[in-house]
Amino acid sequence: MNVPDIVRHRKIKGISALLLPFNPDHSVDWNGFESILLGTLDAGLVPAVNMDTGSTQFIQPGDRAEVLRITASHCGEFVAGCFVADRQGAPLDQQQYQNAIADVCAAGGLPILFPSWGLNSLPENELVPALESVTADCDAFLGFELGKQFVPYGRIYSLDTFAQLLSLSKCVGAKHSSLSREFEWQRLQLRNQIRPDFRIYTGNDLAIDMVMWGSDYLLGISTFAPAKFAERDRMWEAGDTGFYALNDKLQYLGAFAFRSPVPSYKHNAAQLLKLRNVIGSDTCPPGTPERPATDRDVLQTWLDSL
């Protein structure tokens, strides 16, 4: 394939998927969440809540609603995941999706459709019509391709299906989390040909420099240090060569935190945010395999390097 051209001096749209922190008793640390949210806003990034980084698939509906309430009380622009709890073999639950979308829209957020067993069991030719149907009552939404490294019911669309997604006027962008540069480059080429205003948000925490080729980002790794991501983005827009050195430091963190098992990056996020005194506990989020305590030493060394 031909790699797209690098797009220099571009203003990057940065969206950060916020960690939902937990207390030692495994209750939600709401004060800590608010601190993470405010730090993200201070950095100039757009918050994304109720995402995988926010353990949306492991928390209760009331907690997801509280996340929305707190987020909406602090900012006018945010993205929020629309999660449907189902099981393997279940059909698409259109009503659950519509309810979740309505909740996000009522709070003032931009909905992004979190994958589910029912949605991602559909044949390729039924995926985009299903997305069009469940989003009939909202003005705009984001698509979401999530690899199985993150959740077992994730799915990466075929390129033909992605082309169909570009035809939906309400779909203003899509997060792509295959962790594959080639898949993302293919989508960027297609976007540039068919619909240049469509935003592709890289979810590739192992290649955060995809912004150089025209991707924006919706990353979990940015919740570790949102101000540093915002600084890197400003450097790219200004043509400051310091972009490369800072990007390298941030990429090291991505490679470390997103090593196998990938979902454990959330525990590393909690460890780092605790070291930064943003949250009070680095308790492992529910459903997340724990990282060893020695990871804290590596993360502290990374902090010192900044």
C-alpha positions as CSV (number, residue, x, y, z in Angstrom):
1,M,0.0,0.0,0.0
2,N,1.0,3.7,-0.4
3,V,1.5,5.4,2.9
4,P,-0.4,8.7,3.1
5,D,1.6,11.9,3.1
6,I,2.7,13.4,6.4
7,V,0.5,16.5,7.2
8,R,2.7,19.1,8.9
9,H,1.6,22.2,10.9
10,R,-1.8,20.6,11.5
11,K,-3.9,21.4,14.6
12,I,-4.5,18.0,16.2
13,K,-7.8,17.2,17.8
14,G,-6.8,15.5,21.1
15,I,-9.4,13.4,23.0
16,S,-8.3,11.7,26.2
17,A,-10.1,8.6,27.5
18,L,-10.3,9.2,31.2
19,L,-9.4,6.6,33.8
20,L,-12.2,5.9,36.4
21,P,-10.2,5.4,39.6
22,F,-11.2,3.2,42.5
23,N,-10.7,3.3,46.3
24,P,-9.1,0.4,48.2
25,D,-12.6,-0.9,49.0
26,H,-13.3,-1.0,45.2
27,S,-15.8,1.9,45.3
28,V,-15.5,4.6,42.7
29,D,-13.1,7.4,43.7
30,W,-15.3,10.3,42.6
31,N,-13.0,13.0,43.9
32,G,-10.1,11.3,42.0
33,F,-12.2,11.2,38.8
34,E,-13.0,14.9,39.1
35,S,-9.3,15.6,39.5
36,I,-8.5,13.6,36.3
37,L,-11.3,15.4,34.5
38,L,-10.1,18.9,35.5
39,G,-6.5,18.1,34.7
40,T,-7.6,17.0,31.2
41,L,-9.6,20.2,30.7
42,D,-6.7,22.4,32.0
43,A,-4.5,20.7,29.4
44,G,-6.9,21.6,26.6
45,L,-7.9,18.1,25.7
46,V,-11.4,16.9,25.2
47,P,-12.5,14.3,27.8
48,A,-13.9,10.9,26.8
49,V,-15.7,9.1,29.5
50,N,-17.4,5.7,30.0
51,M,-14.8,4.2,27.6
52,D,-12.7,1.1,28.1
53,T,-10.3,3.2,30.1
54,G,-13.2,4.1,32.3
55,S,-14.1,0.5,32.9
56,T,-17.6,1.1,31.5
57,Q,-18.2,-2.5,30.9
58,F,-17.5,-3.4,34.6
59,I,-19.4,-0.6,36.4
60,Q,-23.1,-0.3,37.2
61,P,-25.6,1.9,35.2
62,G,-25.8,4.3,38.1
63,D,-22.1,4.8,38.1
64,R,-22.1,5.5,34.3
65,A,-24.9,8.1,34.9
66,E,-22.8,9.7,37.7
67,V,-19.8,9.9,35.3
68,L,-22.0,11.7,32.8
69,R,-23.4,14.1,35.4
70,I,-20.0,15.1,36.8
71,T,-18.5,15.5,33.3
72,A,-21.4,17.6,32.0
73,S,-21.1,19.9,35.1
74,H,-17.6,20.9,34.1
75,C,-17.4,21.0,30.3
76,G,-19.4,21.8,27.3
77,E,-17.6,19.4,24.9
78,F,-17.0,15.7,25.7
79,V,-17.3,12.3,24.3
80,A,-19.1,9.4,26.1
81,G,-19.3,5.7,25.4
82,C,-22.7,4.1,24.8
83,F,-22.4,0.7,26.4
84,V,-24.8,-2.3,26.0
85,A,-24.4,-5.1,28.4
86,D,-25.2,-8.4,26.6
87,R,-23.8,-11.9,26.3
88,Q,-22.2,-13.9,23.6
89,G,-24.9,-15.1,21.2
90,A,-27.3,-12.3,22.0
91,P,-29.0,-10.4,19.2
92,L,-28.4,-6.7,18.7
93,D,-30.2,-4.8,21.5
94,Q,-31.2,-1.7,19.6
95,Q,-33.3,-0.3,22.5
96,Q,-30.4,-0.4,24.9
97,Y,-28.2,1.4,22.4
98,Q,-30.9,4.1,21.8
99,N,-31.3,4.6,25.6
100,A,-27.6,5.0,26.1
101,I,-27.3,7.4,23.2
102,A,-30.2,9.4,24.6
103,D,-28.5,9.7,28.0
104,V,-25.3,11.0,26.4
105,C,-27.1,13.5,24.2
106,A,-29.2,14.7,27.1
107,A,-26.0,15.4,29.1
108,G,-24.6,17.4,26.1
109,G,-22.0,14.8,25.0
110,L,-21.1,13.3,21.7
111,P,-22.0,9.6,21.7
112,I,-19.5,6.9,20.6
113,L,-21.0,3.4,20.2
114,F,-19.1,1.0,22.4
115,P,-18.9,-2.5,20.8
116,S,-21.2,-5.3,22.0
117,W,-21.7,-9.0,21.3
118,G,-25.0,-8.3,19.5
119,L,-23.7,-5.5,17.3
120,N,-20.4,-7.1,16.3
121,S,-22.0,-10.5,15.5
122,L,-23.8,-9.0,12.6
123,P,-22.7,-9.8,9.0
124,E,-20.6,-7.1,7.4
125,N,-23.4,-6.0,5.1
126,E,-25.7,-5.4,8.1
127,L,-23.3,-3.4,10.4
128,V,-23.6,0.1,8.9
129,P,-27.4,-0.2,8.4
130,A,-27.6,-1.2,12.1
131,L,-25.5,1.8,13.1
132,E,-27.7,4.1,11.1
133,S,-30.8,2.6,12.7
134,V,-29.7,2.9,16.3
135,T,-28.5,6.5,15.8
136,A,-31.7,7.7,14.1
137,D,-32.6,10.0,17.0
138,C,-29.2,11.8,17.5
139,D,-27.6,14.5,15.5
140,A,-24.0,13.1,15.4
141,F,-22.0,10.2,16.7
142,L,-18.6,8.5,16.5
143,G,-18.0,5.0,15.2
144,F,-15.7,2.7,17.2
145,E,-13.5,-0.2,15.9
146,L,-12.0,-1.9,18.9
147,G,-9.7,-4.9,18.6
148,K,-10.1,-8.2,20.5
149,Q,-6.9,-7.4,22.4
150,F,-9.1,-5.0,24.5
151,V,-12.5,-6.8,24.7
152,P,-13.5,-10.3,23.4
153,Y,-16.5,-8.8,21.5
154,G,-14.4,-6.2,19.7
155,R,-14.3,-6.0,15.9
156,I,-12.3,-4.4,13.2
157,Y,-14.4,-3.7,10.1
158,S,-13.5,-4.6,6.6
159,L,-12.3,-1.7,4.5
160,D,-15.6,-1.9,2.5
161,T,-17.6,-1.6,5.6
162,F,-15.5,1.4,6.7
163,A,-16.2,3.0,3.4
164,Q,-20.0,2.6,4.0
165,L,-19.5,4.2,7.4
166,L,-18.1,7.3,5.7
167,S,-21.4,7.6,3.8
168,L,-23.4,8.2,7.1
169,S,-23.6,12.0,7.5
170,K,-24.3,11.7,11.2
171,C,-21.1,9.7,11.7
172,V,-18.6,12.6,12.1
173,G,-15.6,10.4,12.9
174,A,-14.5,7.0,14.2
175,K,-12.0,5.7,16.7
176,H,-9.8,3.0,15.3
177,S,-8.2,0.7,17.8
178,S,-6.6,-2.2,15.9
179,L,-3.1,-1.3,17.0
180,S,-2.2,-1.7,13.3
181,R,-0.5,1.2,11.4
182,E,-1.4,-0.4,8.1
183,F,-5.1,-0.7,8.8
184,E,-5.2,3.0,10.0
185,W,-3.2,4.2,7.0
186,Q,-5.7,2.5,4.7
187,R,-8.6,4.3,6.5
188,L,-6.8,7.6,6.2
189,Q,-6.3,7.1,2.4
190,L,-10.0,6.2,2.0
191,R,-11.1,9.2,4.2
192,N,-8.9,11.6,2.2
193,Q,-10.5,10.4,-1.1
194,I,-14.1,10.2,0.0
195,R,-14.8,12.5,2.9
196,P,-11.9,14.7,4.0
197,D,-13.9,16.3,6.9
198,F,-14.3,12.9,8.6
199,R,-12.1,12.6,11.6
200,I,-10.2,9.4,12.2
201,Y,-9.2,9.1,15.9
202,T,-6.2,6.8,16.4
203,G,-6.6,4.5,19.3
204,N,-3.2,3.0,18.6
205,D,-1.3,3.5,21.9
206,L,1.6,1.7,20.4
207,A,1.9,4.3,17.5
208,I,0.9,7.6,18.9
209,D,2.7,9.4,16.1
210,M,-0.1,8.4,13.7
211,V,-1.1,12.1,14.1
212,M,1.7,12.9,11.7
213,W,-0.3,11.3,8.9
214,G,-3.5,13.0,9.6
215,S,-5.2,11.0,12.4
216,D,-6.5,12.8,15.4
217,Y,-6.6,10.8,18.6
218,L,-8.8,9.2,21.3
219,L,-6.3,7.5,23.5
220,G,-6.2,5.9,26.9
221,I,-2.5,6.5,27.3
222,S,-3.1,10.3,27.3
223,T,-4.9,10.0,30.6
224,F,-1.5,9.3,32.2
225,A,-0.2,12.8,31.4
226,P,-2.7,14.9,29.4
227,A,-0.6,18.1,29.7
228,K,2.4,16.5,28.0
229,F,0.2,15.2,25.1
230,A,-1.2,18.7,24.7
231,E,2.3,20.1,24.7
232,R,3.4,17.6,22.0
233,D,0.4,18.6,19.9
234,R,1.2,22.3,20.0
235,M,4.7,21.5,19.0
236,W,3.5,19.7,15.9
237,E,1.2,22.6,14.9
238,A,4.1,25.0,15.4
239,G,6.7,22.9,13.5
240,D,8.8,22.7,16.6
241,T,11.2,19.8,16.3
242,G,10.9,19.2,20.0
243,F,7.8,17.2,19.0
244,Y,9.9,14.2,18.2
245,A,11.8,13.9,21.5
246,L,8.6,14.4,23.5
247,N,6.7,12.0,21.3
248,D,9.4,9.4,21.9
249,K,9.1,9.7,25.7
250,L,5.3,9.4,25.5
251,Q,5.6,6.4,23.2
252,Y,7.9,4.6,25.6
253,L,5.1,4.9,28.2
254,G,2.6,3.5,25.6
255,A,4.8,0.5,24.8
256,F,5.3,-0.2,28.5
257,A,1.7,0.2,29.7
258,F,0.1,-1.6,26.7
259,R,2.3,-4.7,26.8
260,S,0.4,-8.0,27.2
261,P,-2.1,-8.4,28.8
262,V,-3.2,-5.2,27.2
263,P,-6.2,-4.4,29.5
264,S,-3.7,-4.0,32.4
265,Y,-2.8,-0.6,31.1
266,K,-5.6,0.7,33.3
267,H,-3.7,-0.5,36.4
268,N,-0.6,1.3,35.1
269,A,-2.6,4.4,34.6
270,A,-3.8,4.2,38.3
271,Q,-0.2,3.6,39.4
272,L,1.1,6.6,37.5
273,L,-1.7,9.0,38.5
274,K,-1.1,7.9,42.2
275,L,2.6,8.8,41.8
276,R,1.5,12.2,40.4
277,N,-0.8,12.7,43.4
278,V,-3.8,13.1,41.2
279,I,-5.6,10.2,42.9
280,G,-5.3,8.7,46.3
281,S,-5.1,5.0,45.4
282,D,-3.7,2.9,42.6
283,T,-6.3,0.1,43.2
284,C,-6.7,-2.0,40.1
285,P,-9.9,-1.2,38.3
286,P,-12.5,-4.0,38.2
287,G,-12.0,-6.6,35.5
288,T,-8.4,-5.6,35.0
289,P,-5.4,-8.0,35.5
290,E,-3.0,-6.4,38.0
291,R,0.5,-5.2,37.1
292,P,3.3,-6.0,39.4
293,A,4.2,-3.5,42.1
294,T,7.6,-3.1,40.5
295,D,6.0,-1.3,37.6
296,R,5.8,1.8,39.9
297,D,9.6,2.1,39.8
298,V,9.6,2.1,36.0
299,L,6.8,4.7,36.0
300,Q,8.6,6.9,38.5
301,T,11.7,6.7,36.4
302,W,9.7,7.9,33.4
303,L,8.2,10.7,35.4
304,D,11.7,11.8,36.5
305,S,12.8,11.8,32.9
306,L,10.3,14.5,32.1
